[in-house]
Amino acid sequence: MKPTSILINTIIRHKKKHTHPTGLSGNENASITFIGNATTILEWEGLRILTDPNFLHAGDHLHLGPGVTAKRLHDPAVDLHQLPPLDAILLSHYHADHFDQLVEDSLNRDFTIISTPHAKECLAGKEEPFTGVVDLDFWKSAMIHVGGEKAGEGKARQPRVKITGMPGKHVPPGPLAVVNDLLGAVPPTNGWMIELGYGESSLDKAPSGEAAALGGPVPGTGEGGQELKTGYRIYISGDTLFVDELKDIPKWLKDEKVDLMLVHLGGTTIMGPKLPLIMVTMDGKQGLQLMRLMDPDVTIPIHFDDYDVMLKGLDDFKENVNGTEFEKKIVYLDRGEQYLFKVRE
């Protein structure tokens, strides 16, 4: 079995690899590959998780809500059919720029998808329903078994991935949020906390990629004896604005550290009732606010310029962070590039 990083690099033709901004390298055992928009591949111990799959091409259009369409401006790094085998999908919300029709039509109906209660309701209600959806509300968790020939080889403890739903709001609070709740135009969204680590549990005999729902809300542990010693923690913001609910995340973390943050940017702007313009994802200023709130060791911006409704791209983010204490804690990935990191034992 070839290492997963070799498989990915073969598919995307050996794009550049990045490591920690301090230059530390040589013992990395996991990676994030940026495909485009909010689509990434997380790889560790033979497990591959795909986030927010969107594989439309430049020039394609999609529907984002009543009277709202968007045109894709950039191609993804790979096409859907070129992906290596996957174990699970992490879907922040059921929106066409995060789960397009091609993806929906192509997936096995029993494929493991971790998403919101709203997304599960939508996917389970299809004429051919999706049966492998695990829905996580805020602060609820699921544990993914990491299997395969070499997973945990020579280790007393087995690799685990714990995923916890984090707060997010795609629509600014106030009257517009009330209207959106009535119309259902913009779906509810989650952020995610992903904890990679090792533990001992009954999940050892489960198939690789199978997700078991847990309770919450304590970081770094599971329930029912499924203890997790976290070796690396990734926070994915999802399509949220910088809202007060995000301030509960550091409280939930207590003194635990975020190693890597994937922040959804773009200042996505759509028309609302009576045609006012509404920003529904963070711009550069809010992205900096989130960095100050979460204080991650490393930040990677994603979801910033793939669609024409994204009015505040990567330059806007750079203008806000350059000259701050976070300037040297950011890794910028082009489509197809990887960030390599070390999960501690």
Order of alpha helices (4+ residues) and beta strands (2+ residues): alpha-beta-beta-beta-beta-beta-beta-beta-alpha-beta-alpha-beta-beta-beta-alpha-beta-beta-beta-alpha-beta-beta-beta-alpha-beta-beta-alpha-beta
